[in-house]
Amino acid sequence: MTDGPMSEGASAPAPRVVLGVSGGIAAYKACELLRRLTESGHDVTVVPTAAALEFVGAASWSALSGKPVHTGVWDDVHEVPHVRIGKSADLVVVAPATADLLARAAHGLADDLLTNTLLTARCPVVFAPAMHTEMWEHPATQANVATLRERGAVVLDPAEGRLTGADTGKGRLPDPEEIFEVCLDLLARGAGAPDLAGRHVVVSAGGTREPLDPVRFLGNRSSGLQGYALARTAVSRGARVTLVAANVSLPDPAGVTVVHVETTAELGDQVTGAAKDADAVVMAAAPADFRPVASSDSKIKKSADGSAPSLELTQNPDILAGLSHDRLRDGQVVVGFAAETGDATGSVLDLGRAKLARKGCDLLVVNDVSGGAVFGSPDNQAVILDADGGATDVPFGTKAALAHAIWDQVAARLGG
């Protein structure tokens, strides 16, 4: 959103972000979110509630944002801040969003500057809740969250962990870095309606490990970055996301239910269980094709004569083929990934098309991983094959860009 046309050669104006802060102990964490937004070139206006200022003072918000901080509709009233701030924003993010703030937003109340801003905003809006578990789980809060999501707002699920005092449970503010990633994604996509709102999607990520002994395992080079990008982008498009992560050393994405696993059997059990009520399943993980017939209870020692121990392998179940052939829900969309290098039997795309037919999924994302490409990189390029014979080339770019290309096709198949 801009004030007017730019002259030729002029740089694009900084995206305008409103950071709303409501009155919870997690308000201090919003300082980190503010720092990330300002340091990445965003024009940030902080709108704290009166209660938020009991935790972090106006001087801190002003110093970090480089702008004066106002909290009342009567401050600089000639500039009509209760209308102007929301109308001129490219994104509004409320972190933390307390139960009280969610209730007031859901019911359209406008009793302070922040709630006025929320009513006048015509841009994407993100709420990052933080409260005690009992407050989050209360039917009133859940109804308010459902109302906000139905209206197109992105309401992240809170994280689990230590809360105020000795309490532990679901209710922590998601990591500010992860909230920041959701904000970047929404700003990149603009003000379009969240086309996965009301949908439950399951994403797998990472690489499974099959133990040889207490020290060693069979594994692969998957980093989980593409699966995590799929989870984050699905959240920004309004979905409820379950992420089954195999041996991934990445922070949990904001608003995502994460289940950590190690082996292919564990991955299959968790994905199949979560898929029972899922609208879409995206198998971005790299399950090990084989596992040892037997795993040693003690570390396998080197032999005195220098000979290597023999290793008998057996094939793991094909999780993607099982999900594709035994759909757990009518209309469910199943997406697979194929990391190929090409060989004497065919090119990367030839092998991809054969795998698509063999697996029976709706979409297959084919990566050329020759020379170790893709693994551990923040960027990717791929071809998305569909069961109807089509192919969509996704040029080299970020893994988030590829994730959106995948969700575009999933949403189209779901009628989103």
One Martini backbone bead per residue (centre of mass of N, CA, C, O) as a GRO file, in nm:
protein
  416
    1MET     BB    1   0.095   0.036   0.024
    2THR     BB    2   0.049   0.367  -0.102
    3ASP     BB    3   0.040   0.721  -0.157
    4GLY     BB    4   0.153   0.674  -0.457
    5PRO     BB    5   0.316   0.723  -0.722
    6MET     BB    6   0.616   0.645  -0.862
    7SER     BB    7   0.899   0.731  -0.968
    8GLU     BB    8   1.131   0.678  -1.182
    9GLY     BB    9   1.363   0.484  -0.987
   10ALA     BB   10   1.218   0.446  -0.740
   11SER     BB   11   1.184   0.323  -0.444
   12ALA     BB   12   1.025   0.123  -0.253
   13PRO     BB   13   0.831   0.128  -0.004
   14ALA     BB   14   0.798   0.055   0.304
   15PRO     BB   15   0.647  -0.162   0.478
   16ARG     BB   16   0.349  -0.145   0.668
   17VAL     BB   17   0.356  -0.203   1.022
   18VAL     BB   18   0.147  -0.325   1.279
   19LEU     BB   19   0.218  -0.342   1.630
   20GLY     BB   20   0.041  -0.520   1.851
   21VAL     BB   21   0.006  -0.483   2.218
   22SER     BB   22  -0.076  -0.675   2.481
   23GLY     BB   23  -0.148  -0.762   2.834
   24GLY     BB   24   0.136  -0.948   2.869
   25ILE     BB   25   0.428  -1.098   2.963
   26ALA     BB   26   0.508  -1.135   2.645
   27ALA     BB   27   0.573  -0.839   2.558
   28TYR     BB   28   0.887  -0.855   2.558
   29LYS     BB   29   0.904  -1.032   2.292
   30ALA     BB   30   0.813  -0.806   2.090
   31CYS     BB   31   1.089  -0.667   2.068
   32GLU     BB   32   1.212  -0.877   1.875
   33LEU     BB   33   1.009  -0.844   1.648
   34LEU     BB   34   1.065  -0.544   1.603
   35ARG     BB   35   1.362  -0.569   1.530
   36ARG     BB   36   1.325  -0.747   1.278
   37LEU     BB   37   1.146  -0.551   1.120
   38THR     BB   38   1.334  -0.300   1.114
   39GLU     BB   39   1.602  -0.443   1.008
   40SER     BB   40   1.427  -0.532   0.732
   41GLY     BB   41   1.272  -0.243   0.642
   42HIS     BB   42   1.032  -0.170   0.822
   43ASP     BB   43   0.739   0.017   0.894
   44VAL     BB   44   0.681   0.068   1.240
   45THR     BB   45   0.380   0.059   1.437
   46VAL     BB   46   0.312   0.097   1.772
   47VAL     BB   47   0.021  -0.059   1.955
   48PRO     BB   48  -0.047  -0.030   2.271
   49THR     BB   49  -0.183  -0.109   2.546
   50ALA     BB   50  -0.227  -0.018   2.862
   51ALA     BB   51  -0.138  -0.295   2.975
   52ALA     BB   52   0.132  -0.322   2.818
   53LEU     BB   53   0.271  -0.075   2.974
   54GLU     BB   54   0.314  -0.249   3.240
   55PHE     BB   55   0.561  -0.412   3.094
   56VAL     BB   56   0.617  -0.197   2.850
   57GLY     BB   57   0.733   0.094   2.767
   58ALA     BB   58   0.714   0.355   2.547
   59ALA     BB   59   1.021   0.404   2.517
   60SER     BB   60   1.091   0.130   2.394
   61TRP     BB   61   0.913   0.143   2.141
   62SER     BB   62   1.034   0.407   2.031
   63ALA     BB   63   1.332   0.321   2.012
   64LEU     BB   64   1.285   0.062   1.823
   65SER     BB   65   1.105   0.221   1.592
   66GLY     BB   66   1.147   0.547   1.564
   67LYS     BB   67   0.864   0.617   1.704
   68PRO     BB   68   0.596   0.729   1.821
   69VAL     BB   69   0.373   0.650   2.098
   70HIS     BB   70   0.031   0.551   2.090
   71THR     BB   71  -0.293   0.471   2.275
   72GLY     BB   72  -0.498   0.695   2.192
   73VAL     BB   73  -0.766   0.847   2.017
   74TRP     BB   74  -0.667   1.153   2.133
   75ASP     BB   75  -0.412   1.138   1.987
   76ASP     BB   76  -0.373   1.332   1.738
   77VAL     BB   77  -0.676   1.386   1.629
   78HIS     BB   78  -0.626   1.538   1.350
   79GLU     BB   79  -0.514   1.245   1.223
   80VAL     BB   80  -0.697   1.005   1.275
   81PRO     BB   81  -0.569   0.727   1.403
   82HIS     BB   82  -0.814   0.517   1.419
   83VAL     BB   83  -0.797   0.507   1.091
   84ARG     BB   84  -0.516   0.550   0.956
   85ILE     BB   85  -0.343   0.310   1.056
   86GLY     BB   86  -0.509   0.076   0.929
   87LYS     BB   87  -0.543   0.181   0.627
   88SER     BB   88  -0.206   0.201   0.582
   89ALA     BB   89  -0.165  -0.098   0.610
   90ASP     BB   90  -0.001  -0.416   0.523
   91LEU     BB   91   0.018  -0.503   0.837
   92VAL     BB   92  -0.119  -0.689   1.118
   93VAL     BB   93   0.031  -0.753   1.444
   94VAL     BB   94  -0.046  -0.951   1.738
   95ALA     BB   95   0.208  -0.933   2.008
   96PRO     BB   96   0.040  -1.027   2.218
   97ALA     BB   97  -0.269  -1.221   2.239
   98THR     BB   98  -0.515  -1.203   2.435
   99ALA     BB   99  -0.816  -1.302   2.539
  100ASP     BB  100  -0.932  -1.015   2.543
  101LEU     BB  101  -0.848  -0.925   2.260
  102LEU     BB  102  -0.992  -1.150   2.103
  103ALA     BB  103  -1.275  -1.077   2.202
  104ARG     BB  104  -1.285  -0.785   2.097
  105ALA     BB  105  -1.228  -0.850   1.800
  106ALA     BB  106  -1.465  -1.054   1.750
  107HIS     BB  107  -1.689  -0.818   1.854
  108GLY     BB  108  -1.601  -0.522   1.748
  109LEU     BB  109  -1.449  -0.358   1.936
  110ALA     BB  110  -1.370   0.017   2.022
  111ASP     BB  111  -1.184   0.107   2.315
  112ASP     BB  112  -0.919   0.149   2.140
  113LEU     BB  113  -0.665   0.182   1.921
  114LEU     BB  114  -0.629  -0.116   1.842
  115THR     BB  115  -0.929  -0.192   1.779
  116ASN     BB  116  -0.963   0.027   1.567
  117THR     BB  117  -0.744  -0.077   1.377
  118LEU     BB  118  -0.873  -0.357   1.322
  119LEU     BB  119  -1.137  -0.236   1.185
  120THR     BB  120  -0.968  -0.067   0.948
  121ALA     BB  121  -0.832  -0.298   0.833
  122ARG     BB  122  -0.725  -0.420   0.479
  123CYS     BB  123  -0.530  -0.640   0.578
  124PRO     BB  124  -0.339  -0.850   0.702
  125VAL     BB  125  -0.401  -1.057   1.003
  126VAL     BB  126  -0.219  -1.123   1.311
  127PHE     BB  127  -0.237  -1.367   1.575
  128ALA     BB  128  -0.042  -1.408   1.889
  129PRO     BB  129  -0.097  -1.602   2.132
  130ALA     BB  130  -0.109  -1.547   2.506
  131MET     BB  131  -0.165  -1.789   2.769
  132HIS     BB  132  -0.328  -1.984   2.954
  133THR     BB  133  -0.449  -2.288   2.897
  134GLU     BB  134  -0.738  -2.244   3.007
  135MET     BB  135  -0.794  -1.996   2.829
  136TRP     BB  136  -0.749  -2.125   2.550
  137GLU     BB  137  -0.962  -2.376   2.603
  138HIS     BB  138  -1.190  -2.207   2.621
  139PRO     BB  139  -1.483  -2.176   2.452
  140ALA     BB  140  -1.470  -1.870   2.410
  141THR     BB  141  -1.192  -1.856   2.275
  142GLN     BB  142  -1.247  -2.060   2.047
  143ALA     BB  143  -1.479  -1.895   1.923
  144ASN     BB  144  -1.312  -1.640   1.863
  145VAL     BB  145  -1.107  -1.774   1.680
  146ALA     BB  146  -1.307  -1.882   1.470
  147THR     BB  147  -1.415  -1.606   1.387
  148LEU     BB  148  -1.150  -1.481   1.287
  149ARG     BB  149  -1.088  -1.699   1.074
  150GLU     BB  150  -1.352  -1.662   0.907
  151ARG     BB  151  -1.253  -1.351   0.840
  152GLY     BB  152  -0.918  -1.406   0.766
  153ALA     BB  153  -0.754  -1.449   0.999
  154VAL     BB  154  -0.442  -1.513   1.159
  155VAL     BB  155  -0.434  -1.774   1.404
  156LEU     BB  156  -0.217  -1.877   1.617
  157ASP     BB  157  -0.088  -2.122   1.779
  158PRO     BB  158   0.033  -2.187   2.062
  159ALA     BB  159   0.279  -2.277   2.254
  160GLU     BB  160   0.474  -2.503   2.435
  161GLY     BB  161   0.532  -2.459   2.797
  162ARG     BB  162   0.643  -2.227   2.993
  163LEU     BB  163   0.483  -2.031   3.218
  164THR     BB  164   0.357  -1.864   3.447
  165GLY     BB  165   0.534  -1.972   3.680
  166ALA     BB  166   0.476  -2.329   3.716
  167ASP     BB  167   0.346  -2.351   3.452
  168THR     BB  168   0.250  -2.597   3.194
  169GLY     BB  169   0.180  -2.547   2.837
  170LYS     BB  170  -0.055  -2.419   2.637
  171GLY     BB  171   0.045  -2.049   2.570
  172ARG     BB  172   0.283  -1.964   2.431
  173LEU     BB  173   0.464  -1.764   2.263
  174PRO     BB  174   0.578  -1.765   1.981
  175ASP     BB  175   0.848  -1.737   1.819
  176PRO     BB  176   0.953  -1.444   1.689
  177GLU     BB  177   1.089  -1.560   1.433
  178GLU     BB  178   0.830  -1.711   1.337
  179ILE     BB  179   0.644  -1.469   1.319
  180PHE     BB  180   0.817  -1.321   1.113
  181GLU     BB  181   0.783  -1.530   0.884
  182VAL     BB  182   0.479  -1.491   0.855
  183CYS     BB  183   0.491  -1.193   0.783
  184LEU     BB  184   0.659  -1.217   0.526
  185ASP     BB  185   0.460  -1.399   0.374
  186LEU     BB  186   0.216  -1.206   0.376
  187LEU     BB  187   0.356  -0.968   0.234
  188ALA     BB  188   0.424  -1.125  -0.029
  189ARG     BB  189   0.107  -1.201  -0.094
  190GLY     BB  190  -0.091  -1.022   0.048
  191ALA     BB  191  -0.464  -0.970   0.056
  192GLY     BB  192  -0.547  -1.245   0.027
  193ALA     BB  193  -0.729  -1.502   0.079
  194PRO     BB  194  -0.734  -1.777   0.289
  195ASP     BB  195  -0.743  -2.083   0.108
  196LEU     BB  196  -0.698  -2.277   0.393
  197ALA     BB  197  -0.932  -2.221   0.550
  198GLY     BB  198  -1.041  -2.493   0.752
  199ARG     BB  199  -0.789  -2.662   0.705
  200HIS     BB  200  -0.621  -2.979   0.718
  201VAL     BB  201  -0.268  -3.030   0.734
  202VAL     BB  202  -0.006  -3.261   0.637
  203VAL     BB  203   0.346  -3.264   0.724
  204SER     BB  204   0.655  -3.380   0.616
  205ALA     BB  205   0.999  -3.402   0.761
  206GLY     BB  206   1.295  -3.506   0.675
  207GLY     BB  207   1.501  -3.780   0.807
  208THR     BB  208   1.532  -4.098   0.858
  209ARG     BB  209   1.630  -4.346   1.114
  210GLU     BB  210   1.824  -4.655   1.126
  211PRO     BB  211   1.932  -4.860   1.358
  212LEU     BB  212   2.231  -5.047   1.428
  213ASP     BB  213   2.299  -4.902   1.696
  214PRO     BB  214   2.349  -4.680   1.958
  215VAL     BB  215   2.525  -4.498   1.729
  216ARG     BB  216   2.420  -4.604   1.458
  217PHE     BB  217   2.293  -4.519   1.119
  218LEU     BB  218   2.049  -4.496   0.876
  219GLY     BB  219   2.047  -4.231   0.628
  220ASN     BB  220   2.010  -3.883   0.530
  221ARG     BB  221   2.022  -3.535   0.389
  222SER     BB  222   1.779  -3.427   0.513
  223SER     BB  223   1.673  -3.109   0.667
  224GLY     BB  224   1.351  -2.991   0.643
  225LEU     BB  225   1.308  -2.712   0.499
  226GLN     BB  226   1.068  -2.773   0.307
  227GLY     BB  227   0.863  -2.866   0.519
  228TYR     BB  228   0.871  -2.602   0.686
  229ALA     BB  229   0.776  -2.419   0.456
  230LEU     BB  230   0.503  -2.558   0.424
  231ALA     BB  231   0.399  -2.499   0.707
  232ARG     BB  232   0.420  -2.189   0.712
  233THR     BB  233   0.248  -2.130   0.453
  234ALA     BB  234  -0.010  -2.266   0.554
  235VAL     BB  235  -0.060  -2.074   0.786
  236SER     BB  236  -0.078  -1.808   0.607
  237ARG     BB  237  -0.341  -1.965   0.460
  238GLY     BB  238  -0.515  -2.085   0.732
  239ALA     BB  239  -0.411  -2.347   0.837
  240ARG     BB  240  -0.410  -2.652   0.990
  241VAL     BB  241  -0.101  -2.785   1.131
  242THR     BB  242   0.079  -3.092   1.081
  243LEU     BB  243   0.410  -3.182   1.191
  244VAL     BB  244   0.631  -3.439   1.080
  245ALA     BB  245   0.950  -3.479   1.236
  246ALA     BB  246   1.272  -3.598   1.114
  247ASN     BB  247   1.555  -3.510   1.241
  248VAL     BB  248   1.522  -3.191   1.326
  249SER     BB  249   1.717  -2.868   1.356
  250LEU     BB  250   1.445  -2.682   1.414
  251PRO     BB  251   1.228  -2.455   1.470
  252ASP     BB  252   0.919  -2.425   1.549
  253PRO     BB  253   0.659  -2.336   1.392
  254ALA     BB  254   0.422  -2.116   1.393
  255GLY     BB  255   0.113  -2.268   1.459
  256VAL     BB  256   0.231  -2.567   1.498
  257THR     BB  257   0.199  -2.911   1.505
  258VAL     BB  258   0.458  -3.104   1.653
  259VAL     BB  259   0.610  -3.419   1.551
  260HIS     BB  260   0.857  -3.629   1.675
  261VAL     BB  261   1.084  -3.842   1.492
  262GLU     BB  262   1.288  -4.120   1.354
  263THR     BB  263   1.149  -4.345   1.208
  264THR     BB  264   0.960  -4.480   0.963
  265ALA     BB  265   0.745  -4.607   1.145
  266GLU     BB  266   0.683  -4.347   1.301
  267LEU     BB  267   0.605  -4.175   1.063
  268GLY     BB  268   0.371  -4.349   0.960
  269ASP     BB  269   0.195  -4.341   1.215
  270GLN     BB  270   0.164  -4.027   1.241
  271VAL     BB  271   0.058  -3.960   0.961
  272THR     BB  272  -0.186  -4.152   0.958
  273GLY     BB  273  -0.324  -4.036   1.208
  274ALA     BB  274  -0.345  -3.733   1.103
  275ALA     BB  275  -0.496  -3.806   0.818
  276LYS     BB  276  -0.796  -3.875   0.902
  277ASP     BB  277  -0.865  -3.530   0.904
  278ALA     BB  278  -0.736  -3.457   0.628
  279ASP     BB  279  -0.717  -3.270   0.327
  280ALA     BB  280  -0.392  -3.285   0.335
  281VAL     BB  281  -0.086  -3.453   0.213
  282VAL     BB  282   0.272  -3.388   0.265
  283MET     BB  283   0.560  -3.573   0.150
  284ALA     BB  284   0.874  -3.429   0.237
  285ALA     BB  285   1.003  -3.658   0.337
  286ALA     BB  286   1.289  -3.899   0.390
  287PRO     BB  287   1.254  -4.212   0.379
  288ALA     BB  288   1.377  -4.502   0.447
  289ASP     BB  289   1.390  -4.786   0.248
  290PHE     BB  290   1.573  -4.915   0.472
  291ARG     BB  291   1.642  -5.178   0.717
  292PRO     BB  292   1.750  -5.354   0.959
  293VAL     BB  293   1.678  -5.661   1.071
  294ALA     BB  294   1.898  -5.593   1.296
  295SER     BB  295   1.972  -5.454   1.618
  296SER     BB  296   2.215  -5.361   1.819
  297ASP     BB  297   2.261  -5.322   2.172
  298SER     BB  298   2.558  -5.283   2.085
  299LYS     BB  299   2.844  -5.185   1.984
  300ILE     BB  300   3.003  -5.225   1.693
  301LYS     BB  301   3.296  -5.388   1.637
  302LYS     BB  302   3.596  -5.426   1.541
  303SER     BB  303   3.790  -5.636   1.378
  304ALA     BB  304   4.101  -5.787   1.390
  305ASP     BB  305   4.108  -5.859   1.059
  306GLY     BB  306   3.931  -5.615   0.907
  307SER     BB  307   3.652  -5.703   0.881
  308ALA     BB  308   3.329  -5.665   0.776
  309PRO     BB  309   3.022  -5.649   0.856
  310SER     BB  310   2.724  -5.772   0.799
  311LEU     BB  311   2.421  -5.642   0.620
  312GLU     BB  312   2.081  -5.683   0.675
  313LEU     BB  313   1.805  -5.598   0.470
  314THR     BB  314   1.488  -5.424   0.471
  315GLN     BB  315   1.190  -5.313   0.365
  316ASN     BB  316   1.002  -5.045   0.379
  317PRO     BB  317   0.727  -4.901   0.394
  318ASP     BB  318   0.502  -4.723   0.176
  319ILE     BB  319   0.360  -4.439   0.267
  320LEU     BB  320   0.258  -4.296   0.009
  321ALA     BB  321   0.111  -4.536  -0.120
  322GLY     BB  322  -0.081  -4.589   0.115
  323LEU     BB  323  -0.223  -4.308   0.113
  324SER     BB  324  -0.314  -4.316  -0.190
  325HIS     BB  325  -0.480  -4.600  -0.185
  326ASP     BB  326  -0.584  -4.524   0.131
  327ARG     BB  327  -0.802  -4.314   0.178
  328LEU     BB  328  -0.899  -4.136   0.483
  329ARG     BB  329  -1.051  -3.920   0.289
  330ASP     BB  330  -1.260  -3.752   0.120
  331GLY     BB  331  -1.077  -3.555  -0.108
  332GLN     BB  332  -0.796  -3.617  -0.062
  333VAL     BB  333  -0.471  -3.475  -0.082
  334VAL     BB  334  -0.173  -3.613  -0.238
  335VAL     BB  335   0.179  -3.549  -0.174
  336GLY     BB  336   0.490  -3.589  -0.335
  337PHE     BB  337   0.840  -3.679  -0.337
  338ALA     BB  338   1.130  -3.657  -0.575
  339ALA     BB  339   1.462  -3.769  -0.559
  340GLU     BB  340   1.663  -3.721  -0.846
  341THR     BB  341   1.932  -3.822  -1.107
  342GLY     BB  342   1.933  -4.019  -1.303
  343ASP     BB  343   1.968  -4.279  -1.560
  344ALA     BB  344   1.969  -4.539  -1.784
  345THR     BB  345   1.636  -4.544  -1.768
  346GLY     BB  346   1.631  -4.218  -1.719
  347SER     BB  347   1.518  -3.932  -1.645
  348VAL     BB  348   1.401  -3.743  -1.403
  349LEU     BB  349   1.112  -3.724  -1.529
  350ASP     BB  350   1.072  -4.016  -1.597
  351LEU     BB  351   1.094  -4.117  -1.305
  352GLY     BB  352   0.868  -3.939  -1.195
  353ARG     BB  353   0.630  -4.051  -1.363
  354ALA     BB  354   0.661  -4.340  -1.264
  355LYS     BB  355   0.616  -4.275  -0.964
  356LEU     BB  356   0.336  -4.152  -0.983
  357ALA     BB  357   0.199  -4.411  -1.088
  358ARG     BB  358   0.292  -4.597  -0.852
  359LYS     BB  359   0.180  -4.430  -0.603
  360GLY     BB  360  -0.103  -4.250  -0.658
  361CYS     BB  361  -0.083  -3.956  -0.654
  362ASP     BB  362  -0.164  -3.624  -0.736
  363LEU     BB  363   0.128  -3.516  -0.655
  364LEU     BB  364   0.471  -3.451  -0.785
  365VAL     BB  365   0.784  -3.352  -0.656
  366VAL     BB  366   1.063  -3.280  -0.861
  367ASN     BB  367   1.405  -3.342  -0.789
  368ASP     BB  368   1.731  -3.243  -0.871
  369VAL     BB  369   2.015  -3.411  -0.688
  370SER     BB  370   2.262  -3.361  -0.829
  371GLY     BB  371   2.538  -3.325  -0.627
  372GLY     BB  372   2.344  -3.245  -0.369
  373ALA     BB  373   2.117  -3.089  -0.433
  374VAL     BB  374   1.908  -2.893  -0.195
  375PHE     BB  375   2.045  -2.993   0.048
  376GLY     BB  376   2.037  -2.736   0.291
  377SER     BB  377   1.894  -2.534   0.117
  378PRO     BB  378   1.698  -2.236   0.075
  379ASP     BB  379   1.675  -2.350  -0.213
  380ASN     BB  380   1.471  -2.420  -0.516
  381GLN     BB  381   1.373  -2.666  -0.770
  382ALA     BB  382   1.088  -2.772  -0.980
  383VAL     BB  383   0.851  -3.033  -1.067
  384ILE     BB  384   0.498  -3.051  -1.104
  385LEU     BB  385   0.318  -3.335  -1.100
  386ASP     BB  386   0.021  -3.473  -1.239
  387ALA     BB  387  -0.231  -3.716  -1.280
  388ASP     BB  388  -0.325  -3.563  -1.565
  389GLY     BB  389  -0.023  -3.480  -1.707
  390GLY     BB  390   0.091  -3.243  -1.577
  391ALA     BB  391   0.333  -2.953  -1.572
  392THR     BB  392   0.522  -2.758  -1.325
  393ASP     BB  393   0.748  -2.505  -1.338
  394VAL     BB  394   0.984  -2.425  -1.078
  395PRO     BB  395   1.188  -2.196  -1.025
  396PHE     BB  396   1.444  -2.064  -0.891
  397GLY     BB  397   1.417  -2.046  -0.529
  398THR     BB  398   1.254  -2.049  -0.268
  399LYS     BB  399   1.098  -2.272  -0.059
  400ALA     BB  400   0.847  -2.096  -0.026
  401ALA     BB  401   0.775  -2.072  -0.325
  402LEU     BB  402   0.730  -2.373  -0.368
  403ALA     BB  403   0.515  -2.408  -0.153
  404HIS     BB  404   0.305  -2.224  -0.289
  405ALA     BB  405   0.282  -2.385  -0.551
  406ILE     BB  406   0.165  -2.632  -0.410
  407TRP     BB  407  -0.082  -2.495  -0.268
  408ASP     BB  408  -0.219  -2.399  -0.521
  409GLN     BB  409  -0.289  -2.691  -0.618
  410VAL     BB  410  -0.434  -2.788  -0.371
  411ALA     BB  411  -0.655  -2.568  -0.356
  412ALA     BB  412  -0.777  -2.632  -0.633
  413ARG     BB  413  -0.861  -2.929  -0.553
  414LEU     BB  414  -1.036  -2.820  -0.298
  415GLY     BB  415  -1.174  -2.534  -0.378
  416GLY     BB  416  -1.011  -2.261  -0.265
   0.00000   0.00000   0.00000
